[in-house]
């Protein structure tokens, strides 16, 4: 897997702070738990590896863990934020998502 090195870091440092977001601290263990949650969700929803997936999100810890789960699942990730709302339809069309 492409992100094995990253998952190893998360595993080895589960109790350490990884992200501070909106004045709340999230540990590597939290990210690892959410990553595993998203991996199960992708499998349960039958998202095929190689799928083009729109990730419309902020930069929250939950979005970060989903991003890495999508990468690990071999998805092609198209990240979008609210800043592109006016062009969102066109961007989704171009991405064939």
C-alpha positions in Angstrom: 0.0 0.0 0.0 1.1 3.5 -0.8 0.5 4.9 2.7 1.8 2.0 4.8 4.6 4.2 6.1 2.0 6.7 7.3 -0.2 4.1 9.0 2.8 2.8 10.8 3.6 6.3 12.1 -0.1 6.6 13.3 0.1 3.2 14.9 3.4 3.9 16.7 2.2 7.2 18.0 -1.4 6.6 18.8 -1.4 8.7 22.0 0.4 11.6 20.5 -1.3 14.8 19.1 -1.6 14.8 15.4 -4.0 17.6 14.5 -5.4 20.6 16.3 -8.6 21.7 14.6 -11.0 24.3 15.9 -9.2 24.3 19.3 -9.6 20.6 19.7 -6.8 18.1 19.7 -6.9 14.8 17.7 -4.4 12.0 18.2 -2.9 9.7 15.7 -5.0 6.9 17.3 -8.1 8.9 16.6 -7.0 9.3 12.9 -6.3 5.6 12.7 -9.7 4.7 14.1 -11.5 7.0 11.6 -9.3 5.7 8.8 -10.4 2.2 9.6 -14.0 3.3 9.9 -13.8 4.9 6.4 -12.1 1.8 5.0 -15.0 -0.4 6.2 -17.5 2.2 4.8 -15.9 2.1 1.4 -16.1 -1.6 1.3 -19.7 -1.7 2.6 -20.8 0.8 0.0 -19.0 -1.2 -2.7 -16.9 1.7 -3.9 -14.6 0.1 -6.4 -10.9 0.7 -6.3 -10.0 3.1 -9.1 -13.2 5.1 -8.7 -13.1 8.8 -9.2 -14.5 10.2 -5.9 -15.4 13.8 -5.1 -14.3 14.7 -1.5 -16.2 17.9 -0.7 -15.0 18.8 2.7 -13.1 21.2 4.9 -9.7 20.3 6.3 -11.2 18.6 9.4 -9.5 15.5 10.9 -12.5 13.4 9.7 -11.9 14.6 6.1 -8.1 13.9 6.5 -8.8 10.3 7.5 -11.3 9.9 4.7 -8.8 11.3 2.2 -6.2 8.7 3.2 -8.8 5.9 3.3 -9.7 6.8 -0.3 -6.0 6.8 -1.3 -5.5 3.5 0.3 -8.5 2.1 -1.5 -6.8 3.2 -4.8 -9.5 5.8 -5.5 -8.8 8.9 -7.6 -9.6 11.7 -5.2 -10.9 15.1 -6.4 -10.9 17.4 -3.3 -13.3 20.3 -3.4 -14.0 23.1 -0.9 -16.7 25.7 -0.7 -14.4 28.2 -2.5 -15.3 26.5 -5.8 -19.1 26.4 -5.4 -19.6 28.5 -8.4 -17.7 26.1 -10.6 -18.5 22.8 -8.8 -20.7 21.3 -11.4 -18.1 21.9 -14.2 -15.3 20.5 -12.0 -17.3 17.4 -11.3 -18.1 17.0 -15.0 -14.4 17.4 -15.9 -13.4 14.8 -13.3 -16.0 12.3 -14.5 -16.9 11.7 -10.9 
